[in-house]
Amino acid sequence: MKLYYAPGACSLASHIALREAGLDFQLEKVDLRKKVTASGDDYRQINPLGYIPALQLDNGDVLTEGPAIMQFIADQAPASGLLPAQGVARYHAIGWLNFIATELHKTCSPLFSPAITEEQRAPIIERLSARLDALEQRFSTGGYLMGSDFCVADLYLFVVTGWFGRLNISLKKWPHIERADHRGFLDLRVALQKPAQHRPQLCLGSCANAPIHPRNGPCRQCAGQRPPQCRLAQCLRWL
Ligand SMILES: N[C@@H](CCC(=O)N[C@@H](CS)C(=O)NCC(=O)O)C(=O)O
């Protein structure tokens, strides 16, 4: 399998899911502006829509759409518990994936535009705030999106809330979400303790990005050096 990705983008959720599931996979970085892959191929031949993530299967078939890719990955490794195998719980988890994709991810996407004005930003923040209010309620009793069980939707939420610092959205108003984000971060550290073959071999995070790192500041360990020196979990933000 090969995951097409861009550093720091939503593909990070699929990437971590692959690692959590312990599956064998390759990565190929995509230049989203040029729509060219790291090996020089036209990315539109992989995904005609030109966005990541895309997961190319060993038979050449290509899956697109992050929530579908995450479900596929989870189902390849049922023992990983990344998605409930059956019953209503499964549909709740899928519901959370869709909520994050459509109500959070796609709502905040326009905020990345350097051309956005304060006037355009205000209604987006208002809409996002209403969604975060609801999510705050969900987390007020603790646990994960699904209660006591971690699932792929928590990974996706971790990635999306990880963008908020760069977007100048403080989570202070939503302390439970902020805590959940931090907890997700800690869980990822635990994920990194997995057997060697499942650990990131490279800091693909390009620590040159560290100054704009949303929450954790510059990578102190590799201080901008190239892989494989940096194994710090915060660099996962940039995978
Ligand atoms: N519907 C897609 C959207 C994915 C998406 O928004 N990807 C962004 C990065 S987070 C992207 O590749 N943007 C570049 C573009 O749209 O050209 C999904 O859920 O996978």
The ligand as a Gaussian input file, in Angstrom:
#p B3LYP/6-31G(d) Opt

LIG

0 1
 N      -12.814000      15.285000       0.738000
 C      -11.396000      15.073000       0.940000
 C      -10.748000      16.396000       1.263000
 C       -9.277000      16.250000       1.537000
 C       -8.598000      17.610000       1.673000
 O       -9.244000      18.607000       1.978000
 N       -7.283000      17.628000       1.476000
 C       -6.553000      18.861000       1.477000
 C       -5.467000      18.829000       2.531000
 S       -6.110000      18.720000       4.198000
 C       -5.905000      19.032000       0.126000
 O       -5.323000      18.119000      -0.410000
 N       -5.999000      20.244000      -0.420000
 C       -5.421000      20.576000      -1.685000
 C       -6.437000      20.736000      -2.769000
 O       -7.654000      20.617000      -2.509000
 O       -6.033000      20.978000      -3.904000
 C      -11.148000      14.054000       2.043000
 O      -11.951000      14.010000       2.981000
 O      -10.184000      13.286000       1.946000

